[in-house]
Amino acid sequence: MFLFQYFSPEKRPLRDEYLPDYPHPLGRFKSSSPYTNISEAIPRVIEKGPHCCEWFQKMNISWTHGIFIPDPHDMLTLYVQCKLIDEPATPWKIEAEVSISLYNYIDPETSLNYDLGIRTFQNKATWARWDNVISINDLLDENFGFVKNNEIRVKSDIRILTVEGFYQPRVIDYRVPPPENQSHIFAFEYQDALLYVHKAILNFHMKFTKTIHSSNSLPILTKSNGCLEQYLDALHGFPIYIHARKYVKDILYVASILGTRAVYQKAAPAIIYDSMGQDIPKNHVELAVEYNLRRVIHAWLSKMDSVRKEEVEGLDIEAMSGEVMKAIVCKVINSGWEK
């Protein structure tokens, strides 16, 4: 009765009371991606069509951007594209404020920036594009500054305004800088972005907090790719969604480096559901052994009529916890060993 009274609607705090002026609650996708070996990529784009960067996800919405050369023109087109991870059978719609740019390495101030305004994406109409950006000859001429070391860089900024026909959980924007002199905020310093998190959140999950107490930032010598944001979502209590499965290994690695072991068990459902009822792949079983994901091991064993020798060969026996080893031994005793 007490819990019901405490969490009943009239007792819950209103969102505006504890999240005033929260920015972009439906998601902001701000990404910058290089396209390497561009002199060879351009002919492939002309022949085979659009070339996009990796998809970037925030909860149920996923975005990408890319380059396109409409035949028979020799002018570059920039585009953004969206999709839903869990798409409903009924119509859906997204309204978003979209901008996209082609970076100039020599003079960033003269980068080609295009504000596409507010665009609507729905069902099969999932593209927005800006045509006639630059001629291919000018693009590939390094004197113009858009190519460096045979690479171009495209940036996009998508701010979601409204959604209809599907559920989009609240999104935390880790790229919003805190007010100045906020010693309780910890920053992850990518080469192309800063991601912020409250130290109290890290301290709550971490086994050892010396690193967090002794510093306000952690340099990361790579470009941002979405993995750390998925990790921070897990840290804040969100599940690791199925669409983040390509990041599961990276998320587990970050959790091990920072000592936030509570994040480990959030990876188990993503790995199990990713199998879609089929056998769990060996690389995911190896992850389960390394990070003691017992639910994954039990799901893996449940698919076997008997334990096959090749299934356990190559697993790191020394890394196995007692629970994982016990589960395998019990399966052998109960179901037999198949050489």
Residue, then its C-alpha position, 0 to 999 in steps of 0.5 A: m500500500f505504501l509503495f502504491q501511494y508513493f508512486s501513484p500519479e498524484k504523488r509523483p513529481l512533475r517532469d518540469e520540477y526536476l528537468p527544467d529546460y531539458p534540451h532535445p528530449l526526443g533526440r539530437f543527432k550531431s555527427s561528423s564522419p569521414y569518407t576515406n579513399i574518396s578518389e576511388a569511392i566517387p566512381r562507385v557512388i556514380e555507378k552504385g548509388p548512395h554511400c552513407c556513414e554508419w547508422f547512429q541511434k538514440m532509443n527508437i530512432s536511427w539516422t545516417h547521412g551520406i553522399f550521392i551523385p544523381d546520374p547523369h549529373d556530376m554534382l555532389t548531393l548530401y543527404v540524411q536518412c532516418k528509420l525506426i528500430d521498432e517500426p509499427a505497422t501503422p503510419w508514423k511521422i517525425e518532424a526534425e530540424v535538419s542541417i548538413s555540411l561539407y567540411n573545408y580543411i583549409d578554411p573551416e569558415t568556408s565549409l559548405n553549410y546547408d540548413l534544410g529547415i524543418r523536414t518531415f520523415q514518414n514511413k517510406a519517405t525517409w530521405a532529405r537531400w541537398d542537391n548540387v553541392i559542388s562539382i566532382n572536379d572541384l571536390l577532388d581538387e585539393n586546392f579547394g580544401f574539401v579533400k585532405n589525404n584523399e578524405i572528405r568529411v560530412k557533418s549533420d545535425i538533426r534535432i527531433l521536434t515531434v514524433e507521431g505513431f510510435y514511442q520514443p523514450r526520453v533521450i539524454d543529450y550527453r553533449v550539452p556542456p554544463p555551466e562553467n566551473q561545475s566540478h561535479i561533472f565528468a567529461f569524456e574527451y573524444q577527438d571530435a566531441l565532449l560527452y558529459v556525465h554527473k560524477a555521482i552517476l559514475n560513483f554510484h556504479m563504480k567499484f573504485t572511484k579514485t579516477i573520478h575524484s582525481s580528475n574531471s575528464l578522460p581523454i579518448l584518442t578516437k572519433s566518437n562513434g555512439c558506443l559511449e553514449q549507449y554506455l551512458d544510457a545503460l549507466h542511467g538505467f536504460p536497457i541496452y537495446i537490440h539496435a545497439r548490439k554492434y556496440v555490446k562488446d565495446i560497451l562491456y569493455v568500457a564498463s570493465i575499464l571504469g569498473t561499472r559491473a552493474v552495466y554487464q548484466k544489461a548486455a545479457p538480454a541484448i545478446i539473448y534477444d539478438s539470437m532471435g531464437q537461434d543458437i547464440p554465436k560463439n563470439h557472444v558466448e566468449l563475451a559471456v565467459e569473459y564478463n560472467l553473463r550467466r543468463v547468456i550461458h544458460a540460454w546458450l546451453s538450453k539450445m543444446d541436446s548435449v554439450r558438443k566438444e567444439e562448442v567449448e573448445g577455445l573458451d577461456i577456462e581460466a576466465m570462467s566464474g564458478e557459476v559459469m563452469k558449474a552450469i556447463v558441468c551440470k549440462v554435461i552430467n544431465s545431457g551428456w558429452e558429444k565429441 
